[in-house]
């Protein structure tokens, strides 16, 4: 009988700088708990919370601002499995099932990683072609799928 995997419900934010659409710069952040792991901000969806509510809450918790404008959302949830080295820490989940939002920072938004429970210790804005040079390996396939979709739909 095949193993049944358990996935944590999650949201992820592909964040464009406030200069979009004049410039296409993406916010990536470096985790403070796993050495040299860069990613898009993301987090779990609490019970009774919509994906959009979780998005705004997680952004406030992780990057200190929820001042974003939602541009669009990926049409379905995407799953990925945790690497074995991280899976133990995330028990009982084998991976995450994510809803991806493409958002733009508002002009007056200020990034502040010194939140109540900091998850990141650095961030940067990078161009599309630079994302895959720095993001962690196990998220690349999902990121590629999401970014290709947003590009095909004319957002990037």
C-alpha positions, 0 to 999 in steps of 0.5 A: 500500500502506498504511503499517504503523505501529509501536506501543510496548508500554506501560502507563499508571496511572490513580492514585486518591488513598488517600482513594478511594472517599470522594474521587475524586482523580486523580494527574496529573504534569507532564513535565519534557522537554515544556513544560506537558504533564500526563499519567498516569504511563506507560512501556514494557513491557520484553521478558519483562515482564508488563503488571502487572510493568511497571506496578509498575516504572514507578510506582517509576521515575516517581513514586517509589512502587509502593505501590498497589492494583490496582482493575481494568484496561481490557479491551483495549489502546488505541493512539494516535499521537504528534504529529509534533513528538514522533514524531521523538524516539520513532523507530522508534515511531509511537505507543503501544499501552497497557494501562491500570490503575486503581489506588489509592495505599496509605495509606502511599505517598509520591510522590517525583519526584526519582527516578534518572531524573526524568520529572516535575517536578510533580504534583497530584490533580484531580477527574475533571471537571478532568482534561481541562482540563490533560492534553495534547491528544493523549492526551485521546481515549484518556483519555476512553475509559478514564475513561468505561469505569471510570465505566460499570463503577462504579469512578468 
